[in-house]
Amino acid sequence: MPRFSLTQLRIQLQSYRQYRRSRRQLLALDDRLLDDIGINRTQALKEGHKAFWKHSTFQKGTNEER
């Protein structure tokens, strides 16, 4: 049985908070800025509405919709 670590829990919670913040910021971008980062509005909405504990489906260097 793995040991419970408060440090690991704190790190994971910080990651979740960062995912949530990043996704909320992504939803606030206009179409020009989305184009600058290489995604479209549909991709931004899909990513922005994910639950904070789920990882991104975007891969660096790709502009394909998943």
Secondary structure, 3 states (H helix, E strand, C coil): CCCCCHHHHHHHHHHHHHHHHHHHHHHHCCHHHHHHHCCCHHHHHHHHCCCCCCCCCCCCCCCCCC
